[in-house]
C-alpha cells in the first residue's frame, strides 16, 4: 500500500500501479501487516478516512490523542503526522485517495480545501456514526463493488462521485456533533488562503508582511480575520506552524538541534533555541527529553 521515503519522520507516497489513486483497505489487515510502521510517527501525501468499527484506544495526531470509539470515522488531511496505538485491537475499513484523484476540477480542489472534514480549524474531525445508520455502509459497499470490477474509462468517475457523496453525508453528520460553525465570508476566505500559503512558505517566510502581500491585503486586515475567527493574530498562526514542525522533528526524528534549526530556516541554531523557548517555555533539548526520555 505504501512506499517508504528516506526521511526521519517516515513519509509515504501513494501506492503505485493502481488504475486510479484511490484505495479501499482493511484496517485490521493493514495494522497486522505494517504494525511496526504504523505505530511509529509517519505522514502520507494523501488523504485518509479511517472507519474504526471498534474503539477503546487513542489515535495520536500531532501530539494530540484522539479517543477512538466504536463505529467512528476519522478524517486525516494529507501530510499530517499520526500513529496507531501499539496495543490497539484495530478493526475497520479505510479510504485512501489523493488530490490528483479527487481534484480534477477547480470546484473539486476548492471542496477539499474548504471541507470541514479535512480542514476543521479547531481540531481533527471525527464522527460517531449513529446506531442503525446504513447510508455509509451502503456507499462503502458500492465503492468496494466498483473497485473489484475491471478498470474502464468510467471507473474513476464513478468512484469519485461515490466518494463525493460519502463526504457530503459525512459533512452533514459532522455538523450535528458538537461542531463549531464558522460563518462563510471574507474572513474565512482569507484564513484558508493564508493557511495554504503558510504551509508552503513557513520555513522561509516568518513575517506577516509576506503573507499579507501575497494575499493583496494589509497586515491589519489579515490580523482582523484571524483574530475574529481563531482568536489569535496572524503572527501567532505563523509561530504555531513553525513550532509544530519543530516539535515533530524534535520528537519523531534523530536530527540534531542544529540540523532542525537549518530545516526550519534559522541561520543560527542559537536563534532557533531562543525562538523555541519563547514560544514553548522549554529549550529544544528539554522538550525532546521530556517527550522521549532521551
N, C-alpha and C positions, 0 to 999 in steps of 0.2 A: 503493500500500500504506500510506503513512504521511502524516500531516498535520502540518505544522510549527507549533509554538507559538512565541510571541515570547519566547524566553529565550536567555541567552548559551550555556549548555550546551543544545544543541538537544534539545528534548523532543518526543515523539511520542505521539499517541493512536492507537487502533486505527482501521483503515480503515473509513470509513462506507459504508453501503449493502449490506453483506453480510447474508444471511439469519440467520447466527449469527456471533458474534465468534470465529471460528476460520478460519485461512487456511493453506494449503499453498503454499510458494513454491519457485522455483528459485533457489538461492544465486548461481549464475553470472549469471543474468539480473538479479537484484536488484543484485548488485555492479556489473555493467556499466552499468546504467541509473541508479544512485544513488551512484556511486563518490565523488563529492565529499562527499556527506552521510555515507556510511558510514565513510570514512577519517578523519573528524573525530569527536571525542568526542560521544556522544549517549546519551540514555536514553529508554526507552519504557515506557509504563504497562501493559505486557503481557509475558507470558512468551515466551521463545524456546527452541526446541530446534533447534540447528544441527547438521546432519549433513554434515560435511565428507568428501567422497569422496576428496579429495586434500589432502595436508598439505605441510609444508615451510616454514611461516611461523608467526608468532605472532599470536594474537588478544589485544589488550590489554583487560584487565578491571580497572578501578580500580587503575591503576598497576602491575599485575602481568601479565607476559607469560604467556599460556597457549600452550605449544607445540602446534601443530595437527599431528596425524599422519593418515596415510591411514585412511579409514573410521572416523572418530571422531565421537562425539556430544558436544556441548557444551550444558550446560543453564544458562540465564541467567535469574535472577529478574527480576521487574518492577522498574523504576526503577534498575537498576544502570547505571553509566557504562562504556561499552565502545566500541571502534572496530576496524576491519579494517586489516590491513597494506596499505600503499599499493601494494606491488609483488606482492601475492599472486595466484596463479592459482587463483581461487576456483571450486570445483566442488562441487555437492552440493544438498541439499534442506533445507527448514526448515519447522517447525511453529510457528505463532504463535497464541496464544489468551489470553483474559482471565479474570479472576476471575468475571465475570458469566456466561461460557460454562460454566466447569467447576464453579463453586461454587454450585450450585442448592440444595444441602442442607448442613446443619451438618457432616455427615460429609465431604462433598467439600471444604469450606473447611478442615477440620482436616487432611485428607490433603495439600493443597497446602502448608499451613503447616509440616507436620511432615516432608514428603518430603525425604529426603537429597539428592535431585537438585537441588532449588532452595534448600535450606537447610542445606547442609553447613557446619557451624560452623567448619571448618578451611580452607575454600577453595572454589574453583569446581569443580563436578562435571563431570568429563569421562570418557567411556567409550571404550576402544579395542575396537571390535567384532571378535570373533574371526573368522578366515578361515573361510569356508564357512557362517557364520551367516546363516540366511534368515528368521528369525522377524520381525526388524524390517522387512526389505524387504516381507514379506508383509503386515504390518499397515499399513505406509505405503501399499502398493498398494490395500488395502481402503479406506483413508481417501480416497485420490485418486479411486477409483471412486464413492464416496458423494458427494463434493463436486461431481462433474460431473453428478450427477442433478438434476432439477428439485426445488426446495425443497418439502418437505411436512412435516406435523406430526411425522414420525418422524426426519427427517434430523439434527436437533440431538442427539437422544438417542442415535442410532446412532454419530455422530461422537464424542460424549463417551465412550461405552462403549469404542470403539476406542482413543481416546487414553488412557483409564484403563488398559486392558490394556497399551498401549505403555509407559506409565510403570511399571507393575508389573514387566514384563520388564526394563526398564532398571534399576530398583532391584535386582533380583536379580543382574544382571550387574555393577552397580557394587560390590556387596558382595564380589565375587571379585577386585577390582582395587585392592589397597593401601588399602582403606577402613578408617578408624578408627571402630569401632563404639562408640556411646555407649549405656550401659545405660539403658533406659527407667525412669522413676521420677520422684519429686517434683523432684529437682534439675534434670533436663532440662525438665520441665514449667515450672518457674519461669524458666529461662533463655529458653525460647521465648516465654513471655508477656512477660518483661522486654524482650526484643528488639523485640517488636511495639510495646510502649508507647514504647520508646526511639525507634523510627523515627518515631513521631507527635509526640513531645514534646521531642526533644533541643534544639531551638532555644530553647525557653523554660525547660525544667527541666533543670538540670545537677547536681542533688543526689540522692544515693541515697535520701534520706528520701522524696522524692516518689514514686518508683517502688515502694519497699517499701510505702508507704501504699496505693497503687493495687492492689497485689497482696495486701494484708492480711497481710503477713509483717514480721518485724523486719529491720532492716538487716543484722544479724548473720547471719540465716538466708539472706538473698539472697546475701551475700558467700560463705557456705559453698557454695552451689550453683555460683556462677561460678568459685570457686577450685578446687573439686573437679573440675569438668569442663573448664574452659578454662585453668586456671592463672593467672587474673587476677581482680582484685577487681571489684566492681560499678562502682566509680568509674572504674576503668581502661576498662571497656566503654563508659561514657558518654564519657570523654575520647577513646577511639578513634573513636567515631562522629562526634563534633564535628570531630576532626582530619581524618577522611576527607573530610567535606563541605568543610572549609576548603581542603584540597589540591585537590579537584575544582574549586572556584571560582577558586582562585589560578592553576591551570594551564589550565583549559578555558574561562575567561571573561575578559572585559576589565574586569570590575568593579574599582573602586579598593579599597584595603585598608579604607578607611572604610565603603564600601558592603558589603563582605563581612562586616565586623565586625557591622554592624547586622542583616544577614540571619541571622547565627548567634546573635543575641540578646545581643550585647555592647553595652552602652550607651555605652561609651567605646572608641574604637579602640586606645588605649594598653593597655587591659586585654586586648584580643584579641591584640595583639602580644606581650605578656608570656606569655599563655597558650600561644600557638603556639610561642614559643621554648622554653618549659619542656618541652613535650611532643615537640618535633621537633629541638631543638638548632639551629634556624635561625629567623631572623625571617621573616615572610611574604614580604618583598621578596627576601631571599636565596633562599628556596625557589622563588619564581616565576622568578627569574633563572637559577637552577641548572637548572630543567627546561625553560624556554622559551628561554633565551638572550637574554631581553629584559627 
